[in-house]
Amino acid sequence: MDTLDPYRQIAQNVLKEYVRIQYAYGNIENEAVFDRESDHYMVVSVGWQDVKRIHGCLIHLDIINGKVWIQRDGTEHGIARELEKAGIPKDHIVLGFHLPDVRQYTEFATE
């Protein structure tokens, strides 16, 4: 079974929930950025907190060789659990923000 399209849809659905988050401070919004052709999926926080400009990546996922790579996870509870709950098996989720030597000690894929 081809998992690429379902993984794309799961990534988009999970990340869309983060766009709805309202910050308690500042004038900050989350924006979803989806590139289905290159399989890059991001949530970017953009706005102002008083006179300070806010612009940064909250979540960055890539689909590489049939696996979902978490390149950046700035969430409170961890996006990997949400992806797993949505239907992506642990052995198809790579915690790309960990050093390759450390990934073997997680319960997720190493590459």
C-alpha positions in Angstrom: 0.0 0.0 0.0 1.3 3.5 -0.9 1.6 5.5 2.3 2.8 8.8 0.7 -0.7 10.4 0.1 -2.1 9.3 3.5 1.1 10.6 5.3 0.8 13.9 3.4 -2.9 14.3 4.5 -2.1 13.3 8.1 0.8 15.9 8.2 -1.5 18.6 6.9 -4.4 17.7 9.2 -2.2 17.6 12.3 -0.4 20.9 11.5 -3.7 22.7 10.7 -4.6 22.3 14.4 -1.6 24.5 15.3 -2.8 27.3 13.1 -5.9 27.7 15.3 -3.8 28.3 18.4 -4.3 31.8 19.9 -1.4 33.2 21.8 -2.1 34.8 25.1 0.4 37.6 24.5 1.3 39.8 21.5 -0.2 39.8 18.1 1.1 36.5 16.9 -0.4 34.0 14.4 0.6 30.6 13.2 0.7 30.0 9.5 0.7 26.6 7.7 3.1 26.2 4.8 2.6 23.1 2.8 4.7 22.0 -0.2 3.2 18.7 -1.4 5.5 18.5 -4.4 8.7 18.5 -2.3 7.0 17.1 0.9 7.8 19.9 3.2 5.2 20.9 5.9 5.7 23.7 8.4 4.0 25.9 10.9 5.5 29.3 11.2 4.8 31.8 14.0 4.6 35.4 12.7 3.7 38.7 14.4 4.7 41.2 17.1 5.1 41.0 20.9 5.2 44.7 21.9 8.1 46.1 19.8 9.7 42.7 19.2 9.3 41.0 15.8 8.3 37.3 16.1 9.1 35.1 13.2 10.1 31.5 13.6 9.4 27.9 12.8 7.2 26.1 15.3 7.0 22.7 13.5 8.8 21.4 10.4 8.1 18.0 8.9 9.5 16.4 5.8 8.5 13.1 4.1 11.7 11.4 3.0 11.9 7.9 1.6 8.4 7.1 2.8 9.0 8.2 6.4 7.9 11.4 8.2 11.0 13.3 9.5 10.4 15.7 12.3 13.0 18.4 11.7 11.8 20.9 14.3 9.3 20.4 17.1 8.6 23.5 19.2 5.3 22.1 20.6 4.7 21.6 24.3 3.9 17.8 24.1 5.6 16.6 21.0 4.2 16.3 17.5 5.4 12.6 17.2 2.7 11.4 19.4 0.0 13.2 17.5 1.3 11.8 14.2 1.3 8.3 15.7 -2.2 8.8 17.0 -3.3 10.0 13.6 -2.1 6.7 12.0 1.6 6.9 11.2 3.5 4.0 12.9 6.5 4.8 15.1 8.8 3.0 12.7 7.8 5.6 10.0 8.5 8.6 12.2 12.1 9.9 12.5 13.1 12.4 15.1 15.4 14.3 12.8 16.2 17.0 15.4 18.2 14.3 17.4 21.7 13.4 16.4 21.8 10.2 14.3 23.7 8.4 17.1 21.0 9.3 19.7 17.9 8.2 17.6 18.6 4.5 18.3 17.6 5.2 22.0 14.2 6.6 21.0 11.2 4.5 20.3 11.0 5.9 16.8 12.8 5.1 13.5 16.5 5.9 13.2 16.3 6.9 9.5 
